[in-house]
Amino acid sequence: MAQTGVPADPYRNYNFLVEIDGIAQASFMECSGLDATTEIVEYREGGDNATIRKLPGKTTYSDITLKWGLSDSKEIWAWRKQVIQGTVQRKNGSIVLQNDAGQEQIRWNFFSAWPSKYDGPDFNAKGNDVSVDTLTVSCERVERA
């Protein structure tokens, strides 16, 4: 925990790992969608016409988007293909933020996830960029550990 009066440098966003049960995919280049939103339920009490109470409703979690450089690995595609064929295999996973020394600092765990969308790379004969695959993972819950 940071001490009062001692500034702490924020962590950088480039040093992270993605762990998914049973999938040993190489490095990911981008990860987004680690958020949770709680619905607001407005309630008006009888006799208090000037105030609307705001109560928490259901909480929803955004889809997590992962991007990586195309390689020979077919593990993620195989997981997605199961969904296409009608078999949803849910997996748990983690996004792990590391410091510059490679030590784990913060972990976000996601639960009951399944691949809901796959985007293959765009090709351009004039370019020399890395071919990038994109996977959207839908999950039921995200927790910061």
Secondary structure as GFF3:
##gff-version 3
##sequence-region A 1 145
A	DSSP	beta_strand	16	20	.	.	.	ID=ss1
A	DSSP	beta_strand	30	32	.	.	.	ID=ss2
A	DSSP	beta_strand	36	43	.	.	.	ID=ss3
A	DSSP	beta_strand	53	61	.	.	.	ID=ss4
A	DSSP	beta_strand	64	69	.	.	.	ID=ss5
A	DSSP	alpha_helix	75	84	.	.	.	ID=ss6
A	DSSP	beta_strand	91	98	.	.	.	ID=ss7
A	DSSP	beta_strand	104	119	.	.	.	ID=ss8
A	DSSP	beta_strand	132	138	.	.	.	ID=ss9
A	DSSP	beta_strand	141	144	.	.	.	ID=ss10
###
